[in-house]
């Protein structure tokens, strides 16, 4: 079968492939990748006849080196296709592997990191390439279930707390004005300060405004007020089948009230009203079953395997970069790529829901 491989850097061509994919999210779009300022957005495409495999990445320059590396944009990315990746033949997977290795070499890319999408069967195509790692499990709600049935599965104390939060008469709004975005951004940044987050997890007003106005997507900003006081909110992302809490925050003065529990319940209702099939809650920090994971599990115990992809295409160059990184590069660290390990420890903020104890 005839096949071809090429890279795309143009929005129109990029999104033409994304829009033809069997399943995709805003995470895969050119627009979302264009918001990332770490490097250059690239879409690698392997095409055979009527079907294709497309891999969106960010190409980053490695300082003081002739090399680059690849990473995924923040969120759940990885390869996608216009057919189910689990149905690909061994021959097609072999062709893709050869093409991908050649692509990495051509782009002078030493390695690639990607957080994979748990619902796209991406592991079927990446297993033969290498670097595939299990990263705990990720939780989700089945939105085909009625809200009453879903709440019946909540942890008992959580059910009572959600009910009491609704009885408080908090006002829940879907908003999109510059003032609302400004207020949410300020609250979000206060949360980042509180948890000593690294700079990577700070976003400005323009970032949130851009996501809310992403072409081809109907993302939403949901805010909760106590009277006129903003107490909690989230930017939620929507695809054909999935709704997710992308980034959220709670006012420091209301942490004990934990309105994020009400927010999570509300997002599940929004998803049902919009006909979505899955509310993807996510997992714990670094794939661990930590307090964040347990918080989410109080809402649903449905789980999928979470995976990351840490593939090294040029071992000699990678090892040399690690050596040049010096003592800061801890050989026992799970950080990838190791030569980009931060020189000082910071508390990464990857949670999208408050982790207050039930």
Secondary structure, 3 states (H helix, E strand, C coil): CCEEEEEECCHHHHHHHHHHCCCCCHHHCHHHHHCCCCCEEEEEEEEECCEEEEEEEEEEECCCCCCEEEECCCCCECCEECCCHHHCCHHHHHHHHHHHHHHHHHCCEEEEEEEECCCCCCHHHHCCCCCEEEEEEEEEEECCCCHHHHHHCCCHHHHHHHHHHHHCCCEEEEECCHHHHHHHHHHHHHHHHHCCCCHHHCCCHHHHHHHHCCCCCCCEEEEEEECCEEEEEEEEEECCCEEEEEEEEECHHHCCCCCHHHHHHHHHHHHHHCCCCEEEEECCHHHCCCHHHHHHHCCCCEEEEEEEEEEECCHHHHHHHHHHHHHHCCCCCCCCCHHHCCCCCCCCCCCCCCCCCC
